[in-house]
Amino acid sequence: MSVLQILGSCSKKVATNTIKSNEREVDIDEKVLSVFQQRAVPLVSDYLHKREEPLRIEVLKGSITDSVEQLRNVDVVIGLEIIEHLHADVLEKVPENIFGFVQPKLAIFSTPNSEFNILFDSLLKNGFRHFDHKFEWSRAEFRAWTDNICRRYPNYSVALLGLGNPPDDRKDVGFATQMALFARNDLIKKPLTTDLKGQSLPLSDVKYKEIYTVDFPYYKDERAQDEKIWCEAQYFINRYRHATIYFNVERRIYQLPWLPLMDFARKENVSQEELLDILRNHNIKVEGDFIIIPEYDDDENGLYNELNDLSLELNNEYNDCGNEDDASRAFNIENANDDSEECWD
């Protein structure tokens, strides 16, 4: 999945762990991008708990109106609190680039709701919430903008949402922020009105400047398919092999249902028969819908007896706490505290 975020400010991005992603963060202000590029750096947790799929984040300098090569094959465009910062001539070109050239599956735009402003104690001298705002739209004005986009680009449908609830007695002013979700019709199982030829349009003469690029760490599972299934089966068996709900008292065996393993097997495109073959090839007995595990396992008892023998051996050697020299040598304690009342077994 390829995501384009048009930045009003630089923030840490979070991408779905199980989707291969390429995120492009774009802003016109190179200084701001350079200062805040560290927010795209992987965290320590990203190395401790690696992603399941690759993720690349690119911080780019460029204009929202430029049809550049880096915008080909973008699936999602996100422009949160950005359009109100644009001059009228720039804003007019935005739909042409986003919906005419990029043609993403999903585009999200948000902007302040000016009707909500009466609930603020004070606004700036320009009458807006931010010194750089060029306008702040009412709900009707925002709807007019979104409806015009859908008329110009009929392959898109729009839904309007809100963020920031008003007080119960002022529901009339709407939400603090208004948001538009533009979905390409094929994403919501509606027919496309025209062919998707947008990215065949001429490119701009400019190119986005790369400020910072980083590839996040991810774990690439190179095990063979059978090995993955067998490892999952071992985990399942070891986890539930002594659960009393699966114990058959009359036969003195554990009967574990193997069907839950099918959820994992399906993800690996493994059929039911292939799963059962893998179990049988590892000497796992299967009867009907159950994996059969004996009440006592020979290998397990052997390990248990070995541990018991070792424990007895250690106890016999060090159980006399009164023998100070032997205890000190056994535990390598040369300067033990004479006042200690602990008795080491």
MOVEN-V40524 format. One record per residue. N is the residue number from 0. RES is the residue in one letter. PSI is psi in whole degrees, -180 to 180 (999 if undefined). D_FIRST is the distance of its C-alpha to the first C-alpha in Angstrom with 2 decimals. Layout:
BEGIN
n:N res:RES psi:PSI d_first:D_FIRST
n:N res:RES psi:PSI d_first:D_FIRST
END
This chain:
BEGIN
n:0 res:M psi:131 d_first:0.00
n:1 res:S psi:126 d_first:3.78
n:2 res:V psi:134 d_first:6.50
n:3 res:L psi:120 d_first:10.14
n:4 res:Q psi:122 d_first:12.87
n:5 res:I psi:117 d_first:16.34
n:6 res:L psi:128 d_first:18.68
n:7 res:G psi:-27 d_first:22.05
n:8 res:S psi:158 d_first:22.37
n:9 res:C psi:129 d_first:20.50
n:10 res:S psi:162 d_first:19.37
n:11 res:K psi:134 d_first:17.77
n:12 res:K psi:144 d_first:14.07
n:13 res:V psi:121 d_first:12.96
n:14 res:A psi:150 d_first:9.52
n:15 res:T psi:133 d_first:9.51
n:16 res:N psi:-29 d_first:11.38
n:17 res:T psi:12 d_first:10.47
n:18 res:I psi:131 d_first:6.70
n:19 res:K psi:122 d_first:5.91
n:20 res:S psi:149 d_first:4.66
n:21 res:N psi:110 d_first:6.40
n:22 res:E psi:131 d_first:8.33
n:23 res:R psi:120 d_first:11.21
n:24 res:E psi:119 d_first:14.22
n:25 res:V psi:135 d_first:16.83
n:26 res:D psi:156 d_first:20.47
n:27 res:I psi:-19 d_first:23.67
n:28 res:D psi:103 d_first:25.76
n:29 res:E psi:-35 d_first:25.64
n:30 res:K psi:-44 d_first:28.10
n:31 res:V psi:-43 d_first:26.10
n:32 res:L psi:-41 d_first:22.98
n:33 res:S psi:-39 d_first:25.24
n:34 res:V psi:-42 d_first:26.91
n:35 res:F psi:11 d_first:23.93
n:36 res:Q psi:-24 d_first:21.56
n:37 res:Q psi:-16 d_first:22.69
n:38 res:R psi:-11 d_first:20.77
n:39 res:A psi:-3 d_first:17.59
n:40 res:V psi:138 d_first:19.52
n:41 res:P psi:143 d_first:18.74
n:42 res:L psi:168 d_first:21.34
n:43 res:V psi:-39 d_first:23.87
n:44 res:S psi:-27 d_first:22.28
n:45 res:D psi:-25 d_first:19.04
n:46 res:Y psi:-33 d_first:21.41
n:47 res:L psi:-40 d_first:23.44
n:48 res:H psi:87 d_first:20.66
n:49 res:K psi:151 d_first:17.98
n:50 res:R psi:160 d_first:14.40
n:51 res:E psi:-20 d_first:13.80
n:52 res:E psi:158 d_first:10.74
n:53 res:P psi:151 d_first:10.39
n:54 res:L psi:124 d_first:9.44
n:55 res:R psi:132 d_first:10.66
n:56 res:I psi:128 d_first:11.97
n:57 res:E psi:124 d_first:13.81
n:58 res:V psi:118 d_first:16.65
n:59 res:L psi:144 d_first:17.89
n:60 res:K psi:128 d_first:21.03
n:61 res:G psi:175 d_first:21.04
n:62 res:S psi:146 d_first:21.84
n:63 res:I psi:-16 d_first:19.87
n:64 res:T psi:-3 d_first:21.87
n:65 res:D psi:127 d_first:21.17
n:66 res:S psi:92 d_first:19.36
n:67 res:V psi:164 d_first:18.29
n:68 res:E psi:-36 d_first:16.58
n:69 res:Q psi:-13 d_first:13.92
n:70 res:L psi:1 d_first:12.67
n:71 res:R psi:143 d_first:12.07
n:72 res:N psi:29 d_first:8.93
n:73 res:V psi:129 d_first:7.64
n:74 res:D psi:-36 d_first:6.18
n:75 res:V psi:134 d_first:7.99
n:76 res:V psi:130 d_first:11.23
n:77 res:I psi:120 d_first:13.34
n:78 res:G psi:86 d_first:16.99
n:79 res:L psi:124 d_first:19.12
n:80 res:E psi:48 d_first:22.82
n:81 res:I psi:-39 d_first:22.50
n:82 res:I psi:-29 d_first:24.09
n:83 res:E psi:-9 d_first:27.49
n:84 res:H psi:-3 d_first:27.62
n:85 res:L psi:140 d_first:27.53
n:86 res:H psi:158 d_first:30.73
n:87 res:A psi:-40 d_first:31.37
n:88 res:D psi:-33 d_first:30.95
n:89 res:V psi:-45 d_first:27.50
n:90 res:L psi:-35 d_first:26.37
n:91 res:E psi:-28 d_first:27.61
n:92 res:K psi:-12 d_first:25.25
n:93 res:V psi:-52 d_first:22.04
n:94 res:P psi:-37 d_first:21.54
n:95 res:E psi:-41 d_first:22.25
n:96 res:N psi:-46 d_first:19.49
n:97 res:I psi:-51 d_first:16.75
n:98 res:F psi:-19 d_first:17.78
n:99 res:G psi:-40 d_first:19.71
n:100 res:F psi:-59 d_first:17.75
n:101 res:V psi:-48 d_first:14.06
n:102 res:Q psi:59 d_first:14.08
n:103 res:P psi:165 d_first:10.81
n:104 res:K psi:-32 d_first:10.43
n:105 res:L psi:137 d_first:11.40
n:106 res:A psi:133 d_first:13.52
n:107 res:I psi:126 d_first:15.48
n:108 res:F psi:140 d_first:18.77
n:109 res:S psi:157 d_first:21.59
n:110 res:T psi:154 d_first:25.12
n:111 res:P psi:148 d_first:28.45
n:112 res:N psi:110 d_first:30.76
n:113 res:S psi:-25 d_first:34.09
n:114 res:E psi:-24 d_first:36.09
n:115 res:F psi:-17 d_first:35.28
n:116 res:N psi:-24 d_first:36.88
n:117 res:I psi:-14 d_first:40.37
n:118 res:L psi:-9 d_first:39.58
n:119 res:F psi:143 d_first:39.15
n:120 res:D psi:-36 d_first:42.36
n:121 res:S psi:153 d_first:41.81
n:122 res:L psi:173 d_first:39.55
n:123 res:L psi:174 d_first:39.56
n:124 res:K psi:-28 d_first:42.11
n:125 res:N psi:-1 d_first:39.78
n:126 res:G psi:4 d_first:39.63
n:127 res:F psi:-179 d_first:35.92
n:128 res:R psi:-18 d_first:34.00
n:129 res:H psi:145 d_first:32.93
n:130 res:F psi:-24 d_first:34.96
n:131 res:D psi:-1 d_first:32.26
n:132 res:H psi:134 d_first:31.57
n:133 res:K psi:-22 d_first:32.69
n:134 res:F psi:165 d_first:32.83
n:135 res:E psi:120 d_first:32.09
n:136 res:W psi:150 d_first:31.76
n:137 res:S psi:173 d_first:33.33
n:138 res:R psi:-38 d_first:31.48
n:139 res:A psi:-40 d_first:33.13
n:140 res:E psi:-40 d_first:32.07
n:141 res:F psi:-42 d_first:28.41
n:142 res:R psi:-39 d_first:28.56
n:143 res:A psi:-39 d_first:30.27
n:144 res:W psi:-46 d_first:27.47
n:145 res:T psi:-40 d_first:24.75
n:146 res:D psi:-38 d_first:27.02
n:147 res:N psi:-38 d_first:27.77
n:148 res:I psi:-45 d_first:24.11
n:149 res:C psi:-30 d_first:23.88
n:150 res:R psi:-41 d_first:27.16
n:151 res:R psi:-33 d_first:26.10
n:152 res:Y psi:80 d_first:22.73
n:153 res:P psi:-3 d_first:23.59
n:154 res:N psi:-1 d_first:20.25
n:155 res:Y psi:145 d_first:19.29
n:156 res:S psi:154 d_first:20.74
n:157 res:V psi:146 d_first:21.11
n:158 res:A psi:137 d_first:22.04
n:159 res:L psi:133 d_first:23.91
n:160 res:L psi:176 d_first:23.92
n:161 res:G psi:153 d_first:25.81
n:162 res:L psi:138 d_first:25.76
n:163 res:G psi:91 d_first:28.97
n:164 res:N psi:141 d_first:31.71
n:165 res:P psi:167 d_first:35.09
n:166 res:P psi:156 d_first:38.36
n:167 res:D psi:-32 d_first:39.74
n:168 res:D psi:5 d_first:42.49
n:169 res:R psi:42 d_first:40.28
n:170 res:K psi:-19 d_first:37.68
n:171 res:D psi:-22 d_first:38.71
n:172 res:V psi:-10 d_first:36.80
n:173 res:G psi:-165 d_first:33.37
n:174 res:F psi:161 d_first:30.57
n:175 res:A psi:-40 d_first:30.42
n:176 res:T psi:139 d_first:27.00
n:177 res:Q psi:144 d_first:25.73
n:178 res:M psi:142 d_first:22.14
n:179 res:A psi:130 d_first:20.70
n:180 res:L psi:109 d_first:17.63
n:181 res:F psi:121 d_first:17.04
n:182 res:A psi:131 d_first:15.40
n:183 res:R psi:137 d_first:15.27
n:184 res:N psi:-34 d_first:17.91
n:185 res:D psi:-20 d_first:16.26
n:186 res:L psi:-30 d_first:13.87
n:187 res:I psi:25 d_first:17.16
n:188 res:K psi:41 d_first:19.00
n:189 res:K psi:151 d_first:21.13
n:190 res:P psi:146 d_first:22.17
n:191 res:L psi:137 d_first:21.05
n:192 res:T psi:-37 d_first:24.11
n:193 res:T psi:164 d_first:23.42
n:194 res:D psi:151 d_first:21.47
n:195 res:L psi:90 d_first:18.17
n:196 res:K psi:11 d_first:19.78
n:197 res:G psi:-46 d_first:18.58
n:198 res:Q psi:2 d_first:16.97
n:199 res:S psi:-3 d_first:20.18
n:200 res:L psi:160 d_first:22.11
n:201 res:P psi:142 d_first:23.83
n:202 res:L psi:157 d_first:22.11
n:203 res:S psi:161 d_first:23.77
n:204 res:D psi:-11 d_first:26.18
n:205 res:V psi:171 d_first:24.50
n:206 res:K psi:141 d_first:21.59
n:207 res:Y psi:138 d_first:19.78
n:208 res:K psi:130 d_first:21.60
n:209 res:E psi:121 d_first:19.87
n:210 res:I psi:-42 d_first:21.36
n:211 res:Y psi:138 d_first:19.59
n:212 res:T psi:137 d_first:16.81
n:213 res:V psi:139 d_first:16.29
n:214 res:D psi:123 d_first:14.64
n:215 res:F psi:148 d_first:14.82
n:216 res:P psi:142 d_first:16.95
n:217 res:Y psi:156 d_first:15.72
n:218 res:Y psi:122 d_first:17.88
n:219 res:K psi:111 d_first:17.76
n:220 res:D psi:109 d_first:19.95
n:221 res:E psi:13 d_first:22.11
n:222 res:R psi:151 d_first:24.62
n:223 res:A psi:157 d_first:25.77
n:224 res:Q psi:-45 d_first:24.87
n:225 res:D psi:-37 d_first:28.46
n:226 res:E psi:-40 d_first:28.55
n:227 res:K psi:-46 d_first:25.57
n:228 res:I psi:-42 d_first:27.32
n:229 res:W psi:-40 d_first:30.65
n:230 res:C psi:-41 d_first:29.49
n:231 res:E psi:-39 d_first:28.10
n:232 res:A psi:-41 d_first:31.39
n:233 res:Q psi:-43 d_first:33.44
n:234 res:Y psi:-44 d_first:31.73
n:235 res:F psi:-46 d_first:32.38
n:236 res:I psi:-46 d_first:35.97
n:237 res:N psi:-30 d_first:36.84
n:238 res:R psi:-37 d_first:35.56
n:239 res:Y psi:4 d_first:37.53
n:240 res:R psi:-20 d_first:40.42
n:241 res:H psi:17 d_first:42.90
n:242 res:A psi:126 d_first:41.76
n:243 res:T psi:-26 d_first:44.94
n:244 res:I psi:-19 d_first:43.30
n:245 res:Y psi:4 d_first:42.72
n:246 res:F psi:127 d_first:46.24
n:247 res:N psi:106 d_first:48.70
n:248 res:V psi:-41 d_first:52.08
n:249 res:E psi:-41 d_first:54.18
n:250 res:R psi:-9 d_first:52.47
n:251 res:R psi:47 d_first:51.69
n:252 res:I psi:164 d_first:48.11
n:253 res:Y psi:132 d_first:44.58
n:254 res:Q psi:102 d_first:42.61
n:255 res:L psi:125 d_first:38.86
n:256 res:P psi:126 d_first:36.76
n:257 res:W psi:-10 d_first:34.28
n:258 res:L psi:-37 d_first:32.24
n:259 res:P psi:-26 d_first:29.95
n:260 res:L psi:-21 d_first:28.86
n:261 res:M psi:-29 d_first:27.50
n:262 res:D psi:-43 d_first:24.49
n:263 res:F psi:-41 d_first:23.39
n:264 res:A psi:-39 d_first:24.66
n:265 res:R psi:-38 d_first:22.64
n:266 res:K psi:-27 d_first:19.35
n:267 res:E psi:11 d_first:20.74
n:268 res:N psi:39 d_first:21.90
n:269 res:V psi:131 d_first:25.46
n:270 res:S psi:169 d_first:28.14
n:271 res:Q psi:-44 d_first:30.94
n:272 res:E psi:-38 d_first:33.49
n:273 res:E psi:-39 d_first:31.47
n:274 res:L psi:-47 d_first:31.14
n:275 res:L psi:-37 d_first:34.89
n:276 res:D psi:-40 d_first:35.69
n:277 res:I psi:-43 d_first:33.85
n:278 res:L psi:-46 d_first:35.87
n:279 res:R psi:-36 d_first:39.11
n:280 res:N psi:-20 d_first:38.55
n:281 res:H psi:26 d_first:38.55
n:282 res:N psi:32 d_first:41.78
n:283 res:I psi:122 d_first:40.31
n:284 res:K psi:130 d_first:42.61
n:285 res:V psi:128 d_first:41.08
n:286 res:E psi:113 d_first:43.26
n:287 res:G psi:-121 d_first:41.80
n:288 res:D psi:14 d_first:38.88
n:289 res:F psi:145 d_first:39.85
n:290 res:I psi:129 d_first:39.61
n:291 res:I psi:122 d_first:43.17
n:292 res:I psi:127 d_first:43.83
n:293 res:P psi:157 d_first:47.49
n:294 res:E psi:-41 d_first:48.85
n:295 res:Y psi:135 d_first:49.65
n:296 res:D psi:132 d_first:47.90
n:297 res:D psi:-45 d_first:50.19
n:298 res:D psi:-39 d_first:47.83
n:299 res:E psi:-42 d_first:47.07
n:300 res:N psi:-37 d_first:50.82
n:301 res:G psi:-44 d_first:51.54
n:302 res:L psi:-40 d_first:49.13
n:303 res:Y psi:-43 d_first:50.57
n:304 res:N psi:-38 d_first:54.10
n:305 res:E psi:-43 d_first:53.21
n:306 res:L psi:-38 d_first:51.86
n:307 res:N psi:-43 d_first:54.98
n:308 res:D psi:-42 d_first:57.28
n:309 res:L psi:-40 d_first:55.58
n:310 res:S psi:-44 d_first:55.90
n:311 res:L psi:-39 d_first:59.60
n:312 res:E psi:-45 d_first:60.19
n:313 res:L psi:-41 d_first:58.77
n:314 res:N psi:-41 d_first:60.68
n:315 res:N psi:-33 d_first:63.94
n:316 res:E psi:-34 d_first:63.57
n:317 res:Y psi:15 d_first:62.62
n:318 res:N psi:-10 d_first:63.83
n:319 res:D psi:98 d_first:66.93
n:320 res:C psi:-15 d_first:65.97
n:321 res:G psi:-21 d_first:69.56
n:322 res:N psi:90 d_first:69.35
n:323 res:E psi:-41 d_first:68.03
n:324 res:D psi:-46 d_first:68.08
n:325 res:D psi:-43 d_first:66.24
n:326 res:A psi:-39 d_first:63.58
n:327 res:S psi:-42 d_first:63.08
n:328 res:R psi:-39 d_first:62.73
n:329 res:A psi:-39 d_first:60.38
n:330 res:F psi:9 d_first:57.94
n:331 res:N psi:43 d_first:58.71
n:332 res:I psi:112 d_first:60.06
n:333 res:E psi:-30 d_first:62.76
n:334 res:N psi:51 d_first:62.89
n:335 res:A psi:147 d_first:62.46
n:336 res:N psi:118 d_first:63.41
n:337 res:D psi:-22 d_first:66.86
n:338 res:D psi:-5 d_first:66.26
n:339 res:S psi:137 d_first:63.31
n:340 res:E psi:3 d_first:63.96
n:341 res:E psi:143 d_first:61.07
n:342 res:C psi:108 d_first:62.06
n:343 res:W psi:122 d_first:59.57
n:344 res:D psi:999 d_first:59.60
END
